[in-house]
Amino acid sequence: MTTTPAAPAANAPAPARSGRKFNFQDYALVAVIAILIIVGGILEGSSFVSKDNFFNVLRQGSIVGVLAIGMTFVIATAGIDLSVGSMVAACGVAGGLLVDSGDLMFIVAALAFGIALGAINGAAISYGKVVPFIATLAMLLIARGLALWMSDKTPISLFSLDSVRWFGTGEILTIPSSLVVFLVVAAIGWVLLNRTPYGRYVVAVGGNPEAARIAGVKVQRILFSVYVLSGLCAGIAAVLLCGRLASASPVSGNLYELDAIAAVVIGGTSLAGGRATIVGTVLGVITFALVFNLLTLMNLAVEIQQVTKGGIILAAVLLQRRSS
């Protein structure tokens, strides 16, 4: 199964499931993806069902996908991170300030800034006992403000950074490089969740933090770490987005947090914590990306797309509650 159960109350956290088989929700998402492809082919023909369009869908979904992997760990602990979209902008701008120092310094600065912002979230939530919703909502505003301030409200050109632009628009054996990065991040996330004690501790904390504490799990450290991980993923996403746009914009990443949360919830990770699936998150990202690619090709208004997005999130939460 791709879903990792919470730990028993009286013992050390139970071993993670093997992850070798899909669960029912994974099969359902695969069926939904197949139906979307069929419907898209009927409605839009080769403009939808083509290698170029599918790679475009996956390239666009990769940025949110990286955020969703980090978000999976956060939500598995019954938390939430509303700041990742703004953090993407702030990380990009932080790297952009070092544009004259070359590609490596840009990447290091973007990742380090994401880790630092994630650490602030983690410290406020795990040690300061601030509710995740409030802490990350505050960081949403702080990170966006930092992005605007550091950039003087002006996008920073990154056209001279060939390696950074390659991450956003390049290819590896015809496969978009951003997709490869997403799959690598997803694979690492899967191993962490399903093959390490850390993954077992994460879902144990989400399922029953008091029982996890009695079992010897360092609950505060785990909570702190998942927000640092989310911040790191925001830094990686910033590199991909800046590479794709060839600029670091202080207004980029708007509402990415909602897309990431939606993909995680659609994939089957419980908002109540204690249950998480990386495979489901990946399928959720693909499903979400296909839906909005199809809506775009159908020339539907942006407001209709937003209504659809909200409806999908609400339906996923309702189905989750009903199944639990």
N, C-alpha and C positions, 0 to 999 in steps of 0.2 A: 504493500500500500504506500502511497505517497504521503499519507497523513500520519503525523507523529502524535501519539496520545500523550496526555498529561501524566505526571507521576502519581503513583499511589500515595495516599496521605501518610502512611506510617513508615514507608521504606524509602530507600534511595530512588531517584528517578528511574523509571522503567526504561529498558533499552528502546531505542527508536526502531520503528518498523523498517523493513529492508528497503522499501521504496522501489522494488523491482516490478510491481504490478500497479496498474491504474486502479483507482477506486471508481465507484459509479459516476461521481461527478466529473471525473476526468473523461470518461467515455461520453458522457452527455455533452461536454464541451467540444470534444472531437466531432460529434454528430452535428452540433450547432455550426461549427466551422465549415463542415461539408455542406450543410444546407445553405449557409451564406454564400459559398462559392457557386453553388448551383443557381440560387436565386440571382446572384450578381451576373452570372453568365447569361441568364435568360433576359434580364433587364438591360444590361449594358454590353453584352457580347464580349468581343476580344479586348475592348478597352479595360475591362475588369479582369477577365480570365486570361492573363498573359504573364510571362516570366518577368517582364519589366515592371508591371504593376505590382505583382506579388513582392518583388524585391523592394519596390518603393514603399509598400505597406510595412514590410519588416524593418526597413531602414527608419521609417518614421516611428514605428512602435518601439524600436530599440532604446531610445532615450528614456521614454516612460518606463520601459521594461527594466532598465537598470535601477531606476528609482523604486519600482515595485518589488524587486528582490530585497532591497533594504527594508522596505515597508512591511514585507511579510514577517520579518523578525520582530519588528515593532508591534504589529498587530497581534502576533502570536503571544505577546506578553500582556495582552488586553490594553495596549497603548494605542496611540495615534500620533502621526507626525504631519501637521498641517504646514510645516515650514519648508518642505523640500523644494517646492517650485521657486520660492524666493531665494533659497540657498543656491540653486542652480545659477541664478543671475549673479549673486554675490561672488560665488566661486569663479565664474567666468571673468568677472571684472577684476577680481583679485589677481588672477593669472594675467589678465590683459595689461595690468600695470607694469608687468615685467616683460612685455612683448619684445623689447630691445635686447633682452638677455637670452632669447632663443626659445626653442620648443620645449626643451627639458624643464627649464625654469617655469615656463607657463604651466606645464602639467603638474609639477611639484607644488607650485603655489595654489593651484585650483584644488588639488586633493587635500593639501594641508589645511586650507581655509575651510573646506567642508568638514574635515575631522574636528577642527576647533569649534565650529558652530554646533556640530553634533554633540560635542563634549559639554558645551554649555547647556544644551537641552537635557542631556543625560544627567548632569549634576543637579540641575533644578528639579528634575522629576524624581531621581533616585535618592538624593541626599537632602534636597530642599523640600521634598514632599509636595511639590506643586503638581496639580492635576495635569496630565499630558496635554489635554485639549488647550488649557490656558497657557502652559509653558510654550508649546509649539506655535500657538496663535501669536503670542508675543514675539517669538523668533521670526515668524512670517513677516511681521512689520519691521523688526530690527534688520533682518537680512536685506529686505527690499530697500530700506532706508540707506544701509551701508552701500548697496550697489549703486544707488543714485548719487550718493555723496562721493564715493571713490572715483566714479566715472565723470563727475560733473554733469550728470544727466545726458551724456553723449556716448554713443557706441564707440568702442575701441576697435580699430581695424586690426585684423590678425592675418591679413593676406600674405604677409612675409613668412608666416609659420607653416611651412609645407607639411611637416609631420603632423601638426595639429589638424590641418585641413584634410589630411589623408584619413585620420580617424573618423571624420564626419562624412567624407565623400568618396574615399578610396575603396578598393576591392582587393580581396584575396581569392584568387582563382574564380573570378566573376561573382563571388559572394561579397556583399557590402561589408566593409570593415567594421562598421558600427554594429552590424548584426553579429559578427564574430565576437566582438567585445561583450555584447549582451549575453551570448550563449556561454562564454567563459565565466562571466559573473554569475550566471544562473547555475552553472555546474559547480562552482565553488560554494554557492549558497546551498545547493542540494547536499553536497558532502558535509558541510557544517551542520545542517539541520538533521540529516539522517544517519550520519556515520561518526559523529563525535559526541562526547559528553556535553559539550557546549549546547548543541541542538536540543538534547534531552532536558537540560536545565532551562532553556528558553521556554519550551512548552510547559514544563513543570511550573515555572513562575507564573505563566499565563493561566494555567488551569487552577492552581491553588497556591498562592504565594506563601501562605502560612505553613502549609504542609511541606512545601519545598524548603522553607527555612528550617523546619524541624528535621528534615532529612539531610541538612548540612549544606544546602545550596546557598551561595552568597547572593542573595536576592538583589541587594543594591548594586552589586557589581554587574550582574546580568542586565538589569534595567539600564544602567549607565552605558554598557557596551552596545546594546542594540541601537541606541540613538547615535552613538559614535559611528556604528556601521552604516546607519541611514545617512549620516553626514558624508561619509566616504563615498557612498553610492551617488549622492548629489554632486560631489566633486567629479566623479567619473562621467556622469551625465552631462555636466557642464563642459567637459572636454569634447564630448561627442557633439553637443549642440553648437558650441563655438566653432568647431571644425566644419560643421555643416554650413553655418552662416558666414564663416570667415570673419566673424566679428564677435565681440563680447558686449552684449546689450544689457543695460540695467533693467530693462522691462521684459526680458525674456523669461520663460518658465512659468508664465502666468497660468494658474489653475492646474499645473502639472500634478500637484498633490492629489487633486480629485481623481484624475485619470489613474494615478498609481493606486490609490485606495480602491477605486472601482475594480481594477484588474485583479487585485488581491482578493477582494470579497467575491467577485465572480468566480475566481479560481477555487474557492472553497475554504480559505483560511477564515477561522471564526473571529468575528469582531469581539466576542466575549473572551477570547484568549484560549490557550490550551490546545489548539488544533491548527496546524499549518501545513501547507503543501507548496513546494517550489514548482513542481510540474504543473499544478493547477494554476499558479500565478502566471507561468509562461503561456499556458493555453488561454488564460484570461486576457493577457496582453494582446495575443494574436486575434482573439475574438473581437475585442474592443477596436483594434486597429482596422480590421476588416469592415466592421459596421460603419465606421466613420469615413473610410475610404469610399465605400459604396454610396453613402449619403452625399459625399462631395461630388462624386461622378454624376449623381442624379440631380445636381445643382440645387439641392434643398438649402433653404436659408439657414444662416448660422444659428438663429434662435431656435429653429426646429431641431437642429443637431444638439443644441444644449438641452432642450426638453427631452430628447431621446436619451441623452447621457444620464440625466437625472432619473428618468424612468427605469433605465437598466439598473442603476445603483439601488433604487428602492425595491425593485423586483428581486434582485439578488439577496438583499437583506431579509426581505419577507420570506423567501424560500429557505434561507438559512435558519431563520427562527422556527419555521414550520417543521423542518427536518430534525431540528434539535429538540 
